[in-house]
Each structure stands twice: as C-alpha cells, then as structure tokens.
Amino acid sequence: MGMGEVRPGHVTVLLRRMQSGDRAAIDLLADLIYPDLRRIARACFRSETHERILQPTALVHEAWLRLVAHPEQTWRNRAHFFGAAAQLMRRILVESARARLAAKRRGETVAPEEAEALGLTRGRSVELLALNDALSELAAVSPRQAQVVEMRYFAGLTIEEAAEALDLNPRTVERDWAVARAWLRRHLKR
C-alpha cells in the first residue's frame, strides 16, 4: 500500500484522534501506515548494497516509538506526518552512525546495539554523516531545498507527495530537487 492508496483524510483523522488521546487510533494508524513507514525506511537504505530485512524494520520500529511518544505533536495531514517520519528516521540513522563511530574510536569491538540492529557499517556511517553534514550546510543556505532533499531522498516521496508535504507547487519542488542535488554533489566531492 503506497501513500497514494490510502484514502485521503483517513490518516489525518486517525492522527487527530491519536493526538486527542484515543489509544485505539494508535493501533489503527499503525496498521494503516506501517507499510509506508517501511517504504520510507527502505529508501533510507537504498544505497546499501547488502540490505537485510532487519535494517528498515528496526528503523521503522524506533521511529514509530518516538512518534507516538509525543501525542502532543500536531500534523497537518498524512504527507506532513510522513515528512516528519522521514526527518526522524534521518536523525535516528545519524545518531546511530555517530554512536558506531564513537565506539570504534574508543576501541570497542562490538557496535552499539542500535547501530548494529540498523546495520550501519563503518563505511555507511561515514557516508551518512558526510551527507548529513552537507545537508546541514545546505539548510543554512536554503532550508526549503534541504527539506526537499529529506522528503525525496530519505522519505522516498514523489515530487507530488513532497509538494503536498511542504505545501509547495510541484514545479518548485522539482527545481529545488535539481538544484539541491547539484549542490550536494559538489559539496560531497570536497
């Protein structure tokens, strides 16, 4: 089930019910959006050559636990929710990559449990942190372009879905995506 297959408004209704304290809405929402969260997690791992099923699953579970831990958070619609999920997954991956590299610097032979569950190798950790640093630099220059990269790269959203999540015209998202990719390529080659 893709984001486009979920009946418009249904996720938004469940998000509002969850935010108002309806515990049953959390289970209904989980059943409805977990396939999309797994798709977002797979997008986060798409450059991994030896992807294992546990990696995206561990990322989805960690993101879900953090998302429902803050019911006071308000989301405008399902696209906004999935955008927030993508940002959170990026943060989880970056935290795990940093933890793995810190463990290596301390001479620990066993990776921290979370980084190991997410399957972050040393090379993947360094690559992810370089991308995160470049994306942070881009955000200082153009916050909107950085958001577009998060939506497209980390969430795997289409141009139209990213436009909906960011409340932008699809042509604007397409331009921002092209410019941001070129900017990141230049900065990652340094």
Buried (B, 14 or more C-beta within 10 A) or exposed (E): EEBEEBEEEEBBBBBEBBBEEBEEBBEBBBEBBBBBBBBBBBBBBEEBEEEEEEBBBBBBBBBBEBBBEEBEEEBEBBBBBBBBBBBBBBBBBBBBBBBBBEBEEEEEEEBBEBBBBBBBBEEBBBBBBBBBEBBEEBBEEBEBBBBBBBBBBBBBBBBBBBBBBBEBEBEBBBBBBEBBBEBBEEBEEE
